[in-house]
Amino acid sequence: MIIRVVLALALSVPLVMRDAPPSVEAGTCPVAVPEHTVCGFLRVPERRDAPDRTVEVGYAVHTSTAPGRRPDPIVYMGGGPASSSLQLTGFLSQMFPDRDVVTIEQRGAKYSRPVLGCPETAEAMRGRLRRPPADVAAAARRCRARLQEQGIDLRGYNTKEIAADVVALRRALGYPSWNLFGVSYSTRVMADVAAADPGGLRSVVLDSFLPESVAWYDDADRNLRDTLATLGAGDAFERMVSRLNRSPARVPTTDPLLGRPFTATMSGDDVATVLAEALHEADVSAVAPALVGGLAEGHDELLRPLADAVGQALVSHEFGLYHAVQCQDEVPFNSYATRSRLFTVNADKAVCDTWQLPRSTPVNAVPKAPVYVVGGEQDPTTPARTAGPAARAIPGARFETFRGSHAVFLTSACARKRIAEFVEAPARLWPKPCEPDPAQPPTLRLADTHVTGAPYQISLAPWLAAPFALFLLVSLVQFAAGALLGRTVSAYAGLAGVAFAGLTGQAVYGMASRNETALAVGVPGTVGLYTWLAAASAVVSVAALFHARRWPQIAAAVTGAGFLVWWCTWFL
């Protein structure tokens, strides 16, 4: 009997050590955060079913200093998978000024340790725009081998473990309860947290809801088509894809991972893939009708910003974490009955076929607290078509859509107001709808736009605008000198040039102030009409030579003529 008791005690020691509560460790905040914010790491097992190895999950806590500070904070996680969270601490503290704000990273993300970067697959994804395209499966093998050499077990990076990290953080920080806030992929995480930790829950906000029941990859092509149809660009999209599939465009761009320029080859399906990602942003969604319409008409110069966007997307996620989650929690639940036109869908499947990670067990979590689900009317990833029915299946949940795309709380003041009202009093009904949201960028139509890639090139290399600046300077001098010296013809020439520059600058600034992304498509259509003022200035400057052939008049005439050539042949 004594031996049996001693043996039981001996066997229990490892279990006590394994079940020890998670610990937190203070750290330096890796991003700009508001005052009264501390950052740290939560130490947790990499796999809770084999807890010998631990990982550190980054987090930040902003303590509210409001007089009526509420006891239950907001806890927020970014989407992705593999998007960061900490950089939104300040934004959320303004949204919820009377509550503490906790932002938590996903394990393996940028501000956690270890970081599951996978430059091999990221570069291979970029290589889909080369000919011949890169081998994503071979890149996945190299990435996994490197991560395994570091002792990383990819089986520990999935939604179940990430949700358990959130639960562990609440207990480690000592909050009796809090309000969950998830966006996109992390809505799935927060739904699991709500099911696993109902006693620590006050309310749940799910922005751009990605329910577990949706086969996202199987729906991806349809979601893109539906979104473009909603934006009024469906027919133009099909024409654009067909044209570029027949004759792919060659587009100069830069590889952000290698830091070298290269020429991308973009088919219609490639452009569709980039659009499916880019349309997450409300400013891109707003210009999509003009962008897609211009591409359908053959304006391949508009492909440069799209090619550059691919590079930006590849450095915004840690692809080792992204694919570890997708391969366990998303890809296995899709049929892939038809091959997608989107190379990201096919590449993700290639990675998962190579990694052969175990398929997760669906949780089918149903939160037992008040739930508010919000979505964007032009969301190509988590559309209302799938998010709405899933939200209504949650007992007592409310579902509301707003003008905008993905992660509507970032761009819609109305959505932010609604979310804050819900968290303040989850059971209260709202008396009236929000007023129209002035912050939403207006829709850019092709009929109102002069399509040109020049403004985007100038944004990359401002010196390209030197001819415009020189023309304005000469026109100002010409107008002032002509007025002071009584040279009427020269004064009129300068006045026409100044008027052109002023009206053009005002029109372009007005477009950019409403939505800077619109300049990647072109300039307001009225700018073409203002060109007549520049032409009149140049003609009058030449006419002034008949009265006096002094060097100032000659310089003005040459500048005006040269500017017109640059403006009409390069800018417009």
C-alpha positions in Angstrom: 0.0 0.0 0.0 2.8 2.4 0.9 4.6 1.6 -2.3 1.5 2.3 -4.3 1.0 5.7 -2.6 4.7 6.7 -3.2 4.4 5.6 -6.8 1.3 7.7 -7.3 2.9 10.7 -5.7 6.0 10.3 -7.9 3.9 10.0 -11.1 1.9 13.1 -10.1 5.0 15.4 -9.9 5.4 15.9 -13.7 1.6 16.5 -14.0 1.7 19.2 -11.4 4.6 20.9 -13.3 2.8 20.5 -16.6 -0.4 22.0 -15.3 1.2 25.0 -13.6 -0.5 28.3 -14.4 1.0 30.3 -17.3 3.4 33.1 -16.4 3.7 36.6 -17.7 7.0 38.4 -18.2 7.4 42.2 -18.8 9.0 43.3 -22.0 9.6 46.4 -24.2 6.8 47.4 -26.4 7.9 46.8 -30.0 5.5 49.3 -31.5 4.3 52.8 -30.6 1.7 52.6 -27.8 -0.1 55.2 -25.8 0.9 56.2 -22.3 -0.1 53.9 -19.4 0.6 50.8 -21.6 2.8 47.9 -20.7 3.9 45.0 -22.9 5.0 41.6 -22.1 5.0 37.9 -23.0 2.8 35.1 -21.8 4.7 31.8 -21.5 2.6 28.8 -22.5 3.2 25.3 -23.8 3.8 25.0 -27.5 1.4 22.0 -27.4 -0.8 21.5 -24.4 -0.9 17.7 -24.9 3.0 17.6 -24.9 3.9 20.6 -22.7 7.7 20.2 -22.4 8.5 23.0 -24.8 7.1 26.5 -24.2 6.5 29.5 -26.4 6.0 33.2 -25.6 2.9 35.1 -26.8 3.2 38.9 -27.0 0.6 41.1 -25.5 0.0 44.7 -24.4 -2.2 46.2 -21.7 -3.4 49.8 -21.8 -4.8 50.9 -18.5 -7.6 53.4 -18.8 -7.3 56.6 -16.7 -10.9 57.7 -17.3 -12.8 58.7 -14.1 -15.5 56.1 -14.7 -13.1 53.3 -15.7 -15.0 50.0 -16.2 -13.8 46.8 -14.6 -14.0 44.6 -17.6 -11.5 45.3 -20.5 -11.6 44.8 -24.2 -9.3 42.0 -25.5 -8.5 42.2 -29.2 -6.7 39.9 -31.6 -5.8 40.6 -35.2 -6.9 38.4 -38.1 -4.9 36.7 -40.8 -4.0 34.1 -39.6 -0.7 35.7 -38.6 -1.7 39.4 -38.5 -0.3 41.5 -35.7 -2.4 43.1 -33.0 -0.2 45.3 -30.8 -0.1 48.2 -33.3 -3.8 48.8 -32.7 -3.6 49.4 -29.0 -3.8 53.2 -29.3 -6.6 53.1 -31.8 -8.7 50.8 -29.6 -7.9 52.8 -26.5 -9.6 55.8 -28.2 -12.5 53.6 -29.2 -13.0 52.4 -25.6 -11.6 55.2 -23.5 -13.2 54.0 -20.2 -11.9 50.4 -20.4 -8.6 48.8 -20.3 -7.5 47.5 -23.7 -5.6 44.2 -24.0 -4.1 43.3 -27.4 -2.8 39.8 -27.8 -0.6 38.4 -30.6 -1.1 35.0 -32.1 1.6 32.5 -31.1 4.3 32.5 -33.8 3.3 36.0 -35.1 5.6 39.0 -35.5 5.7 40.1 -31.8 5.7 36.6 -30.2 8.6 34.2 -29.8 9.5 32.2 -31.8 8.4 34.0 -35.0 7.2 31.5 -37.6 8.4 33.4 -40.7 8.6 31.4 -43.9 10.4 33.5 -46.5 10.7 30.4 -48.7 7.0 30.1 -49.3 6.5 33.9 -49.4 9.1 34.2 -52.1 7.6 31.3 -54.0 4.2 33.0 -53.8 5.8 36.1 -55.3 7.4 33.8 -57.9 3.9 32.9 -59.2 4.2 36.1 -61.2 7.4 34.8 -62.9 7.6 32.6 -65.9 8.0 29.7 -65.3 6.2 30.1 -61.9 8.0 29.1 -58.7 7.5 25.7 -57.2 5.5 26.4 -54.0 5.7 22.8 -52.8 9.5 22.7 -52.9 9.6 26.0 -51.0 7.3 24.5 -48.4 9.6 21.5 -47.9 12.6 23.8 -47.3 10.7 26.0 -44.9 9.4 23.0 -42.8 12.9 21.5 -42.7 14.3 24.8 -41.4 11.6 25.2 -38.7 12.1 21.6 -37.6 15.8 22.2 -37.2 14.8 25.0 -34.8 12.8 22.6 -32.7 9.4 24.0 -33.8 6.5 21.7 -33.8 3.9 23.1 -36.3 1.2 21.0 -34.7 1.1 23.5 -31.9 0.1 26.4 -34.1 -3.6 26.1 -34.6 -6.9 27.8 -33.6 -7.4 25.6 -30.5 -4.0 26.5 -29.0 -4.4 30.2 -29.9 -7.8 30.3 -28.2 -6.3 28.6 -25.1 -3.6 31.3 -25.0 -6.4 34.0 -24.8 -8.0 32.1 -21.9 -4.6 31.7 -20.2 -3.9 35.5 -20.5 -7.1 36.5 -18.8 -6.2 34.3 -15.8 -2.6 35.4 -15.7 -3.6 39.1 -15.7 -6.3 38.5 -13.1 -9.3 39.9 -14.9 -12.5 38.3 -13.6 -14.2 38.8 -17.0 -13.7 40.8 -20.2 -15.1 41.6 -23.6 -13.8 39.6 -26.7 -13.2 41.5 -29.9 -12.1 39.5 -33.0 -11.8 40.4 -36.6 -11.7 38.1 -39.6 -9.8 34.9 -38.7 -9.7 35.8 -35.0 -13.5 35.8 -34.9 -13.1 32.0 -35.1 -10.5 32.2 -32.2 -12.8 34.4 -30.1 -15.8 32.1 -30.7 -13.7 29.2 -29.4 -12.5 31.3 -26.4 -16.2 32.1 -25.6 -17.0 28.4 -25.5 -13.9 27.4 -23.5 -14.1 30.2 -20.9 -17.8 31.2 -20.5 -17.2 32.3 -16.9 -14.8 35.0 -18.0 -17.0 36.4 -20.6 -19.2 39.6 -20.7 -19.7 40.2 -24.4 -18.4 39.2 -27.8 -17.8 41.4 -30.9 -17.1 39.6 -34.2 -16.1 41.9 -37.1 -16.0 40.2 -40.5 -17.1 36.9 -39.1 -15.4 33.7 -40.5 -17.6 30.9 -39.1 -16.2 27.4 -38.8 -18.9 26.0 -41.0 -17.8 28.0 -44.1 -15.5 26.3 -46.7 -13.6 29.5 -47.4 -11.3 28.2 -50.2 -14.2 26.6 -52.1 -16.1 30.0 -51.9 -13.2 32.3 -52.8 -13.8 32.6 -56.5 -17.5 33.2 -56.0 -16.9 35.7 -53.2 -14.7 37.8 -55.5 -17.1 37.8 -58.4 -20.0 38.7 -56.1 -18.1 41.6 -54.6 -17.1 43.0 -58.0 -20.7 42.6 -59.1 -21.9 44.6 -56.1 -19.4 47.3 -57.0 -20.8 47.4 -60.5 -17.6 46.0 -62.0 -18.6 42.4 -62.7 -18.7 42.6 -66.5 -15.6 44.7 -66.7 -13.8 42.1 -64.5 -14.6 39.2 -66.8 -13.4 41.2 -69.8 -10.2 42.1 -68.0 -9.5 38.5 -67.0 -10.2 37.2 -70.5 -8.0 39.8 -72.1 -5.0 39.3 -69.8 -5.3 35.5 -69.9 -5.0 35.7 -73.7 -2.1 38.1 -73.5 -0.4 38.5 -70.1 1.2 41.8 -69.3 4.8 42.4 -68.3 4.9 44.7 -65.3 8.0 46.2 -63.6 8.1 45.9 -59.9 10.4 45.2 -56.9 10.8 42.1 -54.9 10.6 43.2 -51.2 12.1 40.0 -49.9 15.2 40.2 -52.2 15.3 44.0 -52.6 15.7 43.6 -56.4 13.6 44.9 -59.3 12.1 42.3 -61.6 9.5 42.2 -64.4 6.3 40.3 -63.3 4.2 38.5 -65.9 0.5 39.0 -64.9 -2.3 37.0 -66.4 -6.0 37.8 -65.8 -6.1 35.1 -63.1 -3.1 36.6 -61.4 -4.8 40.0 -61.4 -7.9 38.4 -60.0 -5.8 36.9 -57.2 -4.3 40.3 -56.3 -7.7 42.0 -56.4 -9.1 39.3 -54.0 -6.6 40.4 -51.4 -6.5 44.1 -52.2 -10.3 44.5 -52.0 -10.0 43.9 -48.2 -9.1 47.6 -48.0 -12.0 50.1 -48.2 -10.0 52.6 -50.2 -9.2 50.0 -52.9 -12.8 48.8 -52.9 -13.9 52.4 -53.6 -11.7 52.7 -56.7 -12.3 49.2 -58.0 -15.0 50.2 -60.6 -12.5 52.6 -62.3 -9.5 50.3 -61.8 -11.1 47.2 -63.3 -12.8 49.3 -66.0 -9.5 50.8 -67.0 -7.8 47.4 -67.1 -10.6 46.0 -69.2 -10.0 48.8 -71.7 -6.3 47.9 -71.9 -4.6 50.3 -69.5 -1.9 48.0 -68.3 -0.1 50.8 -66.6 -2.6 50.3 -63.8 -1.0 46.9 -63.0 2.1 48.4 -61.4 0.4 49.3 -58.1 -1.2 45.8 -58.0 2.1 44.1 -58.6 3.7 46.2 -55.8 0.8 45.3 -53.5 1.8 41.6 -53.8 5.1 42.4 -52.3 3.6 44.4 -49.5 1.2 41.5 -48.6 4.1 39.0 -48.5 5.9 41.0 -45.7 2.8 41.6 -43.7 2.3 38.0 -42.4 4.5 35.3 -40.9 3.7 32.6 -43.4 4.9 29.7 -41.3 2.2 30.5 -38.8 -0.3 31.3 -41.5 0.1 28.0 -43.3 0.3 26.0 -40.0 -3.2 27.3 -39.1 -4.6 26.9 -42.5 -3.3 23.4 -43.0 -4.9 22.2 -39.8 -8.1 24.3 -39.5 -9.1 25.4 -43.0 -7.7 23.6 -46.0 -8.9 20.0 -44.9 -12.5 21.2 -44.8 -12.7 22.2 -48.4 -13.5 20.0 -51.4 -11.4 21.7 -54.1 -14.0 20.2 -56.6 -12.9 22.7 -59.2 -9.5 24.4 -59.6 -9.5 28.0 -58.5 -8.4 30.8 -60.7 -6.7 32.3 -57.6 -3.1 31.2 -57.2 -3.2 31.9 -53.5 -5.9 29.2 -53.1 -3.9 26.7 -55.1 -0.6 27.6 -53.4 -2.1 27.1 -49.9 -3.2 23.6 -50.9 0.2 22.8 -52.3 1.8 23.8 -49.0 -0.6 21.8 -47.0 -0.3 18.7 -49.2 3.5 18.9 -48.6 3.3 19.6 -44.8 0.7 16.8 -44.1 -0.3 18.3 -40.7 -3.2 16.6 -38.9 -6.7 17.8 -39.5 -8.2 19.6 -36.5 -11.5 18.5 -34.8 -14.2 21.1 -35.4 -15.4 22.8 -32.2 -18.7 24.3 -33.4 -18.5 26.8 -30.6 -21.6 28.8 -29.7 -20.9 31.8 -27.3 -23.1 31.9 -24.2 -22.9 35.7 -23.9 -24.3 38.6 -25.9 -22.8 38.6 -29.4 -22.7 41.5 -32.0 -21.6 40.5 -35.5 -20.7 43.2 -38.0 -19.7 42.9 -41.7 -18.9 45.0 -44.8 -21.3 45.2 -47.7 -18.4 44.8 -50.2 -16.3 42.2 -48.2 -14.8 39.6 -50.6 -13.5 37.3 -47.8 -16.3 37.1 -45.2 -19.4 38.2 -47.1 -22.8 38.8 -45.5 -24.0 35.8 -47.6 -22.1 33.4 -45.3 -21.6 35.6 -42.2 -25.2 36.5 -41.8 -26.8 33.0 -41.5 -24.0 31.9 -39.2 -24.5 34.9 -37.0 -28.3 34.4 -36.8 -27.7 30.8 -35.8 -26.1 32.1 -32.5 -28.9 32.5 -29.9 -29.5 36.1 -29.2 -26.8 37.4 -31.6 -27.3 40.6 -33.6 -25.9 41.0 -37.1 -25.5 44.3 -39.0 -23.7 45.3 -42.2 -22.1 48.6 -43.0 -20.8 50.3 -46.2 -17.3 49.1 -46.6 -15.1 46.1 -47.0 -13.2 43.8 -44.6 -12.6 44.8 -40.9 -15.2 47.6 -41.0 -14.3 48.9 -37.6 -11.1 50.3 -39.1 -12.8 52.5 -41.7 -16.4 53.0 -40.6 -17.1 55.5 -37.8 -20.7 54.2 -37.7 -19.4 50.7 -37.0 -17.1 51.9 -34.3 -20.0 53.8 -32.7 -22.2 50.7 -32.8 -19.5 48.4 -31.3 -18.8 50.8 -28.5 -22.6 51.1 -27.8 -22.9 47.4 -27.7 -20.0 46.9 -25.3 -21.4 49.6 -23.1 -24.8 47.9 -22.8 -24.9 44.6 -24.6 -28.7 44.1 -24.0 -29.8 47.6 -25.0 -31.5 48.1 -28.3 -30.4 51.0 -30.5 -33.1 53.6 -31.2 -32.1 54.6 -34.7 -29.5 53.8 -37.4 -26.2 55.7 -37.7 -26.0 58.8 -39.8 -24.3 58.3 -43.2 -20.6 57.8 -42.6 -18.6 60.7 -44.1 -15.3 58.9 -43.5 -16.1 56.3 -46.2 -14.2 57.0 -49.5 -16.5 57.8 -52.4 -16.8 55.3 -55.3 -14.6 56.2 -58.2 -16.2 55.7 -61.6 -14.4 55.2 -64.9 -16.5 57.9 -66.6 -15.3 60.5 -64.1 -11.6 59.5 -64.3 -8.8 60.2 -66.7 -6.9 56.9 -66.4 -3.1 57.2 -66.1 -0.3 55.6 -64.2 1.7 58.8 -64.0 0.6 59.9 -60.5 1.5 56.5 -59.0 5.0 56.7 -60.6 5.4 60.2 -59.2 4.5 58.9 -55.7 7.4 56.5 -56.0 9.8 59.0 -57.6 8.7 62.6 -56.9 11.4 64.0 -59.2 9.3 62.8 -62.1 7.0 65.8 -61.4 9.9 68.3 -62.1 8.4 69.4 -65.6 5.2 70.4 -63.8 7.0 72.4 -61.1 9.2 74.1 -63.8 6.2 75.0 -65.9 4.4 76.5 -62.8 7.6 78.5 -61.8 8.1 79.9 -65.3 4.4 80.8 -65.6 4.5 82.7 -62.3 7.6 84.6 -63.3 6.1 85.3 -66.7 2.8 86.6 -65.2 4.6 88.8 -62.6 7.1 90.2 -65.0 4.5 90.8 -67.7 2.2 92.6 -65.3 5.0 94.8 -63.9 6.6 95.7 -67.2 3.4 96.2 -69.1 3.9 93.2 -71.4 0.3 92.2 -71.8 0.8 89.2 -74.0 3.4 87.6 -71.7 1.2 88.4 -68.7 -1.8 86.5 -70.3 0.5 83.6 -71.1 1.7 83.4 -67.5 -1.9 83.8 -66.2 -3.1 80.9 -68.3 -0.2 78.7 -67.1 -0.8 79.6 -63.4 -4.6 79.0 -63.8 -3.9 75.5 -65.3 -1.5 74.5 -62.5 -3.9 75.8 -59.8 -7.0 74.1 -61.2 -5.1 70.9 -61.8 -3.5 70.9 -58.4 -6.9 71.6 -56.7 -8.6 68.8 -58.6 -5.9 66.2 -57.8 -5.6 67.3 -54.2 -9.4 67.0 -53.8 -9.3 63.5 -55.2 -6.4 62.5 -52.9 -8.0 64.0 -49.8 -11.0 61.8 -50.3 -9.1 58.7 -51.2 -5.3 58.8 -51.9 -5.5 55.3 -53.5 -7.5 56.9 -56.3 -4.3 58.4 -57.7 -3.2 54.9 -58.5 -5.9 54.8 -61.1 -5.6 58.3 -62.6 -6.8 61.9 -62.1 -10.2 63.6 -62.2 -11.6 63.8 -65.7 -11.7 67.6 -65.6 -7.9 67.7 -65.6 -8.0 66.8 -69.3 -10.1 70.0 -70.0 -7.6 72.1 -68.1 -5.0 71.1 -70.6 -6.4 73.7 -72.9 -5.2 76.4 -70.5 -1.7 75.0 -70.7 -1.9 74.9 -74.5 -3.1 78.5 -74.5 -0.2 79.5 -72.3 2.3 77.8 -74.6 0.7 79.3 -77.8 0.6 82.8 -76.4 4.2 82.5 -75.2 5.2 81.6 -78.8 3.2 84.5 -80.1 5.0 86.8 -77.7 8.2 86.1 -79.6 6.9 88.1 -82.5 7.0 91.2 -80.3 10.3 90.6 -78.6 12.8 87.8 -79.0 14.5 88.2 -75.7 15.8 85.2 -73.8 13.0 85.3 -71.2 10.4 85.0 -73.9 12.4 82.3 -75.6 12.8 80.4 -72.4 9.0 80.6 -71.6 8.1 79.4 -75.1 10.5 76.5 -74.9 9.3 75.5 -71.4 5.7 75.7 -72.4 6.2 73.6 -75.5 8.3 71.0 -73.7 5.8 70.8 -70.9 2.9 70.1 -73.3 4.9 67.3 -74.9 5.6 65.8 -71.4 2.0 66.3 -70.2 0.3 64.9 -73.3 2.6 62.0 -74.1 3.7 60.8 -70.6 1.4 62.2 -67.9 -2.0 61.9 -69.7 
